[in-house]
Amino acid sequence: MAEVGAEIDLEITENDGRPDGVSDEGNSSGLEPETTEDDSRNRDLQLEEVQTGTDVIPRERAVFEDTDDAVEATASSHVILADDTDSVRRVAKMFSEMLFSGASIEEFDDGQGAIGKIVELMSDFRAEIEMVISDQMMINVHGTDVYNYLRNVLGLHDVPFLLVSGGMPDHMMDAVEELMKKDPLFKLLPKPYNLGQFKKVVGHLMETRARVRAETTEN
């Protein structure tokens, strides 16, 4: 599995999509209690929050996080994002927009929609699929089903594939581990994950893609 770090507090979770440290019961963020009204007012300004459904995203720590490592993309670049949990997909899209500057983030709530978009993009010679990011446990079409279609049916062997999962049956995990041994452009990122962890595995996949393409060109 990918090594995990902790760059920021915001995390994607499998349960209700709430960022880490946000709950309905008191202060669970680990911060010391505020002692004065001025301190409280200053903290509110520094951690202004954007609320979308059940998500509460600390703007200072997430939206304006350093993005120097962003992938240089063009208007013809696409990232395919599939996750059947709306709140998780929204935050994953935000992370992707930060790291793939200029790319179109194509989001779907199932694997079948993701496959359909990939097939559509293949008919456009200008389109570049930068990465496919897919949840594993989805109705009808799992993330590994999308991966197998991408590699074995469409023949797209140089497109990085990031599988995310909050848990799966043992036989699926065994298969995923075997795929990671065989395919350097396939990685698993466990949920919950934060921007730092997402950035690290995405960066690794993009560096690997560059190396694989360079080796293919030389041969």
HELIX and SHEET records of a PDB file:
HELIX    1   1 GLU A   37  GLN A   46  1                                  10    
HELIX    2   2 ASP A   86  LEU A   99  1                                  14    
HELIX    3   3 GLY A  111  MET A  122  1                                  12    
HELIX    4   4 GLY A  143  ASN A  148  1                                   6    
HELIX    5   5 TYR A  149  VAL A  153  3                                   5    
HELIX    6   6 ASP A  170  LYS A  182  1                                  13    
HELIX    7   7 LEU A  195  GLU A  218  1                                  24    
SHEET    1   A 2 GLU A  11  ILE A  12  0                                        
SHEET    2   A 2 TYR A 193  ASN A 194 -1                                        
SHEET    1   B 2 GLU A  49  THR A  52  0                                        
SHEET    2   B 2 ASP A  55  PRO A  58 -1                                        
SHEET    1   C 2 VAL A  71  GLU A  72  0                                        
SHEET    2   C 2 PHE A 100  SER A 101  1                                        
SHEET    1   D 5 SER A 104  PHE A 108  0                                        
SHEET    2   D 5 SER A  77  ALA A  82  1                                        
SHEET    3   D 5 GLU A 128  ASP A 135  1                                        
SHEET    4   D 5 PHE A 161  SER A 165  1                                        
SHEET    5   D 5 PHE A 186  PRO A 190  1                                        
END                                                                             
